[in-house]
Amino acid sequence: MKYDFNKVIDRTGTDSLKWEKAKGMLPMWVADMDIETFPGIQEAIRQRAAHGIYGYTIYGDAWFDAYIYWWKTRHSFEIKREWLRFTTGVIPAMSSAIRRLSDEGDNVIVQSPVYPAFFRIIKSNQRKVLENNLIYNRETASYSINWTDLEEKLSDPNTKLMILCNPQNPSGNIWDTDTLGRIGDLCAKYKVTVLSDEIHCDITARGKEYVPFASVSELNKKISVTFISPTKAFNAAGIQTAALFIPDQELRRIVTHGLSTDSIVEGNCFSMEAVTAAFTEEGADWLDQLRMHIWNNRRIAEDYIRKNMPVLKVVPSDSTYLMWVDCSEVVSQGEDFSAYLENEARLMVNSGKAFGGNGDCFIRVNLACPESLLKEGMERLKIGVAKR
Ligand SMILES: Cc1ncc(COP(=O)(O)O)c(C=O)c1O
């Protein structure tokens, strides 16, 4: 490999959320990587920093071209320039869209278990969360959509929005064309707008391609707002740079007005550099190697668990660098297993409870790290499980 993804980098002294909160534990929780940010981004930022004036930034042709180029070459989808808007982050923009596209008291559907921030932004905007729990098959440790329940929730006249996590965090489901088409048809039938969070789309297993929700049909284009960013795939979450694309003119007008009112349309001067450096041929080459490293880590973790902790079940995943682990054979309902692992094994993972649905007895483990840290994490997990 051209890049060394196994180099251990000490993050102390960088105000890292992941490491500071861990207070000496091994952190395998929040979704950033203990792997160097793509070197092309580092170099672009070094050059920009060397200029010495960090004034207000505009998002010009290079920014638009970078997103358009990447979706066309990586995801075979043409984003039109006029659809795109800059924003400082997926979550601030989604929160803003919720305020603009629904009223207080309205329902917003999520498919649980799912990224916990969705619950927070729905509730803090005084909207109601409707959980369309994914169906869990314990035999295969896999998730699928409960269509009857989804239609019932969409048909509630108070339901205005559905948040789609495409691909899904934490289960790693990549939703296929048929599924996305069916969601689109149902949402259109009940006049529900889809907020499609596609931030994890670039981290997929070899040969597994994500499908942009809007690419599936003209109908899907018309009823959706899509949130994208290079920050997960290239490890640049701290730079705070993201984008939305909204094909429908009227939807775009409403959401754009909201972004502007909420003042989340101006980024720092490095946010432009990160995007134009990442979405390049060199970025693609780095990303392809990173994906190999992540799926190698996934294989190591899965093998280790199978051999040493057969009571745990790993949910097979084709995307994200997150591993969703069913611990129901060693955890009782309502117990916080992540807190137990912190105390007993000095290992910090995400508690499944926060993800809703059947997440209660699950943990989410971040696999985006050097192999040595991964192995240490697996050993700690084994210590915790052995004490049960
Ligand atoms: C599904 C999903 N959406 C959004 C985010 C956060 O995006 P941002 O930092 O751009 O707000 C995350 C971070 O882990 C995520 O997993």
The ligand as an SDF file (V2000), in Angstrom:
LIG
                    3D

 16 16  0  0  0  0  0  0  0  0999 V2000
  -25.2340    9.4840    9.6680 C   0  0  0  0  0  0  0  0  0  0  0  0
  -24.4680   10.6980   10.1210 C   0  0  0  0  0  0  0  0  0  0  0  0
  -24.8850   11.9290    9.7510 N   0  0  0  0  0  0  0  0  0  0  0  0
  -24.2400   13.0420   10.1340 C   0  0  0  0  0  0  0  0  0  0  0  0
  -23.0920   12.9800   10.9110 C   0  0  0  0  0  0  0  0  0  0  0  0
  -22.4330   14.2420   11.3540 C   0  0  0  0  0  0  0  0  0  0  0  0
  -22.2700   15.1090   10.2800 O   0  0  0  0  0  0  0  0  0  0  0  0
  -21.7300   16.5910   10.5080 P   0  0  0  0  0  0  0  0  0  0  0  0
  -20.4890   16.4810   11.3470 O   0  0  0  0  0  0  0  0  0  0  0  0
  -21.4470   17.0850    9.1190 O   0  0  0  0  0  0  0  0  0  0  0  0
  -22.8130   17.3520   11.1830 O   0  0  0  0  0  0  0  0  0  0  0  0
  -22.6200   11.7160   11.3220 C   0  0  0  0  0  0  0  0  0  0  0  0
  -21.4340   11.6210   12.1840 C   0  0  0  0  0  0  0  0  0  0  0  0
  -21.0610   10.5900   12.6630 O   0  0  0  0  0  0  0  0  0  0  0  0
  -23.3180   10.5590   10.9130 C   0  0  0  0  0  0  0  0  0  0  0  0
  -22.9180    9.3370   11.2620 O   0  0  0  0  0  0  0  0  0  0  0  0
  1  2  1  0
  2  3  1  0
  2 15  2  0
  3  4  2  0
  4  5  1  0
  5  6  1  0
  5 12  2  0
  6  7  1  0
  7  8  1  0
  8  9  2  0
  8 10  1  0
  8 11  1  0
 12 13  1  0
 12 15  1  0
 13 14  2  0
 15 16  1  0
M  END
$$$$
